[in-house]
Amino acid sequence: MDFNRILSMIFNTKDESSKFDPDDMQKGRLWAMLSYVWFLCLVPLFVSDSKFAGYHARQGVVLAICETVALLVLKLLCKIPVLGIIFWIVRVVVWIAAIGFSLLGIYNAYSFKAKQLPFIGGYAPKT
């Protein structure tokens, strides 16, 4: 398998942009971008009436939950003698991946795209 095919499998996620009104996308873009900041991901769900922002907020909540659970479990596993070093490396990789997913979500929101996040986006509740 070549590298481009692997990247294509990761980043060619379901695009639901056609389901949203362009005016709604324009109105909710800032809230949608804010949805991928860990501790602010719930704000657009309660403040914005934009369906586009709500879509991204649900993606952001799933990302925040997955990130928090993974990092907490890995933090506990880091306490294991000798193997803790391996879990610490995995924890750093998970943290970098979470930042990458956040940046990808922000880019999608900025670009008026409603694309699922790789791997975890399918777990977000539907409207």
N, C-alpha and C positions, 0 to 999 in steps of 0.2 A: 504494500500500500504506500502510495507516495504522500508527501507532506501536504500538497494542495488538496488532495481528496479528503484527508483527515480534517483540515481546516474547513472545507466545504461542508462536511458532515456536522461540524460543531456550530458553524455560524449561519447555516441555511435553516433557520427555524421558522416556525409557522408565522406568516405575516397576515395580520388581521386589520391592516390599515384601511381597507376598503369599507369596513363596517362603520367608520366614523365620519361625521360631517366635517368638512374642512374648516368651517367657522368654529366648531367646537374644538377642533384640534388647535387652532390658533389661540382660542381663548384659554385653553387648559395647558398649553405647552410649558409654561413656567412651573406650574404645579406638578406636571408630569416629570419634569427634570428633577424637581425637589424630592420626588418619590424614591429616589435611589440613594439618598443620604440616610444612613442607618437609623439614627434616632428621630428623623423627621418623616419617615415613610408613612406614618398614620395621619399626618396633618392633611394631605390632599383628600383623604377619604371623608373627613369630617368638614372641611372648609370649602372645597370646590364642588360645584355641581356639574362639572365637565365629565362626560363619559370617558373621554380620552385620558384625562388625568386619573380617573378611577381605575382604568385598565392598568396604567403604569403604577399606581399606588398598590394595587394587588400584587403585581410582579415584585415591587419593592419590599412588601411585607414578607413574601415568601423568601426572598433573598436574605432579608434581615433575620428571619427565623432560622433558616439553614445555616447562615454564617454564625449566629450566636450559639446554636446547639453544637455545631462542629468544633468551634473554637473552645467551648467549655469542656467538651469531652476530651479533646486533644490536650488541653491544659492539665486535666487530671491524669491523663496517660503519660504526660511528661514527667510525672513524679516517680515513675518506675525506674529503678536503677538500671543503668546501661542502655536499655531500650528507650529511655526518655529522650535521648539525643535524636533518635530516629523520629519519634513523635514530635519533637520540637521542630525538626526540618519539615515534616508534613504540615504542622501548624502554620509555619511561615508560608508554605506553598498555598494552603487554603486561604490564608489572609490575602495574599497577592491575587489569587483567583477571584476572591470576593470584590476586591478593588477593581479588577478588570471587568467583572460583570456589572458593577455599578457604573463604571465609565461607559460600557456598552449600552446600558439602559439609558443613561443621560444622552448619549449620542443619538439613540433611536428616537427619544422624545424630542430632542432638538430638531431632528430631521423629519418630524411628523410621521414617524413610522410606529406602528403598533406590532412589534415583533416580540415573540416570546424570548426569554433569556435561555441560553443553552442549558440543557440538562434539567433545570428546576422550573422553568417557566410554565410547563404543562400542569404543574401542581397549583397554580394560582386559581382561585375560584372564578367562575364565569359570571357575567352580569345577568 
